[in-house]
Amino acid sequence: MLDHKQTLAYVSAHLARLLANRMRDALAPVGILPAQFTAIAEIAQDEGLTQKLLVERLDLEQPGVARTLATLEQEGWIERRLVDRVQGLYLTQRARDVLPRALGAIAALDREASADFTRTEREHLLDTLEEAVANNRRRG
């Protein structure tokens, strides 16, 4: 009989919940939620990107990204600017001021979450998980 707790689906979902909760707690002092952090961090890497490109890069559904961006804009984290007839996403000074603390909190969480792995084990795990994501994306 299949032990559901020994399946990739169960273990990965369980780990995702645990890390998502820890990520939420790590970002709470900064005042942003994990989805907001992810959008802000991605925008910071390429300010001026469009909402459509952000959706593609985050590999998320458009309505959810649109809601996150609307909240970020309402709360003063991002702004939309029209440049060369393209509406781009830009960080506000508030986001620029907070981003280093948020990145530090996530880096600390990542170090704690993988503290029991060697560097090689950590890299192998990330490679394997990225491959699993790609394989399952193709399978739909």
The 8 nearest C-alpha neighbors of each residue, nearest first, counted from 0:
[[1, 2, 3, 5, 4, 6, 9, 7],
 [2, 0, 3, 5, 6, 4, 9, 7],
 [3, 1, 4, 5, 0, 6, 9, 7],
 [2, 4, 5, 6, 1, 9, 8, 7],
 [5, 3, 2, 6, 9, 10, 7, 8],
 [4, 6, 3, 2, 7, 10, 9, 1],
 [7, 5, 8, 9, 3, 4, 10, 2],
 [6, 8, 10, 9, 11, 5, 12, 4],
 [7, 9, 6, 11, 10, 12, 3, 13],
 [10, 8, 12, 6, 7, 11, 4, 13],
 [9, 11, 13, 7, 12, 8, 14, 6],
 [10, 12, 14, 13, 8, 9, 7, 15],
 [13, 11, 15, 9, 14, 10, 8, 16],
 [12, 14, 10, 16, 11, 15, 9, 17],
 [15, 13, 17, 11, 16, 12, 18, 10],
 [14, 16, 12, 18, 13, 17, 19, 11],
 [17, 15, 19, 13, 14, 18, 20, 12],
 [18, 16, 14, 20, 15, 19, 13, 21],
 [17, 19, 21, 15, 20, 16, 22, 14],
 [18, 20, 22, 16, 21, 17, 15, 23],
 [21, 19, 23, 17, 18, 22, 16, 24],
 [20, 22, 18, 24, 23, 19, 25, 17],
 [21, 23, 19, 25, 24, 20, 18, 26],
 [22, 24, 20, 26, 21, 25, 33, 32],
 [23, 25, 21, 27, 22, 26, 20, 28],
 [26, 24, 22, 23, 27, 104, 21, 105],
 [25, 27, 23, 29, 24, 28, 31, 22],
 [26, 28, 30, 24, 29, 25, 23, 31],
 [29, 27, 30, 26, 25, 24, 31, 101],
 [30, 28, 26, 27, 31, 101, 97, 100],
 [31, 29, 27, 28, 26, 32, 97, 101],
 [32, 30, 26, 29, 35, 27, 36, 33],
 [31, 33, 35, 34, 23, 36, 26, 27],
 [32, 34, 36, 35, 23, 37, 22, 31],
 [35, 33, 37, 36, 32, 38, 67, 31],
 [36, 34, 32, 38, 33, 37, 31, 39],
 [37, 35, 33, 39, 34, 38, 40, 32],
 [36, 38, 34, 40, 35, 39, 33, 41],
 [37, 39, 41, 35, 36, 40, 42, 34],
 [40, 38, 36, 42, 41, 37, 43, 35],
 [39, 41, 43, 37, 38, 42, 36, 44],
 [40, 42, 38, 44, 43, 39, 37, 45],
 [41, 43, 39, 46, 45, 44, 40, 38],
 [44, 42, 40, 41, 45, 46, 39, 90],
 [43, 45, 41, 42, 46, 40, 39, 48],
 [46, 44, 42, 43, 48, 47, 41, 89],
 [47, 45, 42, 89, 43, 48, 88, 44],
 [46, 48, 87, 88, 89, 45, 49, 42],
 [49, 47, 87, 46, 88, 45, 52, 50],
 [48, 50, 87, 52, 51, 88, 53, 86],
 [49, 51, 53, 52, 54, 48, 88, 87],
 [52, 50, 54, 49, 53, 55, 61, 48],
 [51, 53, 55, 49, 54, 50, 56, 48],
 [54, 52, 50, 56, 55, 51, 57, 49],
 [53, 55, 51, 57, 52, 56, 59, 58],
 [56, 54, 58, 52, 53, 57, 51, 59],
 [57, 55, 53, 58, 54, 52, 59, 41],
 [56, 58, 54, 59, 55, 53, 38, 41],
 [59, 57, 55, 56, 54, 60, 53, 61],
 [60, 58, 57, 54, 61, 64, 55, 63],
 [59, 61, 63, 62, 64, 54, 58, 55],
 [60, 62, 64, 63, 54, 65, 59, 51],
 [63, 61, 65, 64, 60, 66, 67, 59],
 [62, 64, 66, 65, 61, 60, 67, 59],
 [63, 65, 67, 61, 66, 62, 68, 54],
 [64, 66, 62, 68, 63, 67, 61, 69],
 [67, 65, 69, 63, 64, 68, 62, 70],
 [68, 66, 64, 70, 69, 65, 71, 63],
 [69, 67, 71, 65, 70, 66, 72, 64],
 [68, 70, 66, 72, 67, 71, 65, 73],
 [69, 71, 73, 67, 72, 68, 74, 66],
 [72, 70, 68, 76, 74, 69, 73, 77],
 [71, 73, 77, 69, 75, 70, 74, 78],
 [74, 72, 70, 75, 71, 69, 76, 77],
 [73, 75, 71, 72, 76, 70, 77, 69],
 [74, 76, 72, 73, 77, 71, 91, 93],
 [77, 75, 71, 94, 91, 72, 74, 93],
 [78, 76, 90, 72, 91, 89, 75, 71],
 [79, 77, 89, 72, 88, 90, 80, 91],
 [78, 80, 88, 87, 89, 86, 81, 77],
 [81, 79, 87, 86, 82, 78, 88, 89],
 [80, 82, 86, 85, 84, 87, 83, 79],
 [83, 81, 85, 84, 80, 86, 87, 47],
 [82, 84, 85, 81, 86, 87, 80, 47],
 [85, 83, 82, 81, 86, 87, 80, 49],
 [86, 84, 82, 81, 83, 87, 49, 80],
 [87, 85, 81, 80, 79, 82, 49, 84],
 [86, 88, 47, 49, 48, 80, 79, 85],
 [87, 89, 47, 79, 48, 78, 49, 46],
 [90, 88, 46, 78, 77, 47, 79, 87],
 [91, 89, 77, 94, 76, 78, 95, 92],
 [90, 92, 77, 93, 94, 76, 95, 78],
 [91, 93, 95, 94, 96, 90, 76, 97],
 [92, 94, 96, 91, 95, 76, 97, 75],
 [95, 93, 76, 97, 91, 96, 92, 90],
 [94, 96, 92, 98, 93, 97, 91, 90],
 [95, 97, 93, 94, 98, 92, 99, 100],
 [98, 96, 94, 100, 95, 99, 101, 93],
 [97, 99, 101, 95, 100, 94, 96, 102],
 [100, 98, 102, 101, 97, 103, 96, 95],
 [101, 99, 103, 98, 102, 97, 104, 29],
 [100, 102, 98, 104, 103, 99, 26, 105],
 [103, 101, 99, 105, 104, 100, 98, 106],
 [102, 104, 100, 106, 101, 105, 99, 107],
 [103, 105, 101, 107, 102, 106, 25, 100],
 [104, 106, 108, 102, 107, 103, 109, 101],
 [105, 107, 103, 109, 108, 104, 102, 110],
 [108, 106, 110, 104, 105, 109, 103, 111],
 [107, 109, 105, 111, 106, 110, 112, 104],
 [108, 110, 106, 112, 107, 111, 105, 113],
 [109, 111, 107, 113, 108, 112, 114, 106],
 [112, 110, 114, 108, 109, 113, 107, 115],
 [113, 111, 109, 110, 114, 108, 115, 18],
 [112, 114, 110, 111, 116, 115, 109, 121],
 [113, 115, 111, 116, 110, 112, 117, 109],
 [114, 116, 113, 117, 112, 111, 121, 110],
 [117, 115, 113, 114, 120, 121, 118, 119],
 [116, 118, 120, 119, 121, 115, 114, 113],
 [117, 119, 121, 120, 122, 116, 123, 113],
 [118, 120, 122, 117, 121, 123, 116, 124],
 [121, 119, 123, 117, 118, 122, 116, 124],
 [122, 120, 124, 118, 119, 123, 116, 117],
 [123, 121, 119, 125, 124, 120, 126, 118],
 [122, 124, 120, 126, 121, 125, 119, 127],
 [125, 123, 121, 127, 122, 126, 120, 128],
 [124, 126, 128, 122, 127, 123, 129, 121],
 [127, 125, 123, 129, 124, 128, 122, 130],
 [126, 128, 130, 124, 125, 129, 123, 131],
 [127, 129, 131, 125, 130, 126, 124, 132],
 [130, 128, 132, 126, 131, 127, 125, 133],
 [129, 131, 133, 127, 128, 132, 134, 126],
 [130, 132, 128, 134, 129, 133, 135, 127],
 [133, 131, 129, 135, 130, 134, 136, 128],
 [132, 134, 130, 136, 131, 135, 129, 137],
 [135, 133, 131, 137, 136, 132, 130, 138],
 [134, 136, 138, 132, 137, 133, 131, 139],
 [135, 137, 133, 139, 138, 134, 132, 131],
 [138, 136, 134, 135, 139, 133, 132, 131],
 [139, 137, 135, 136, 134, 133, 132, 131],
 [138, 136, 137, 135, 134, 133, 132, 131]]
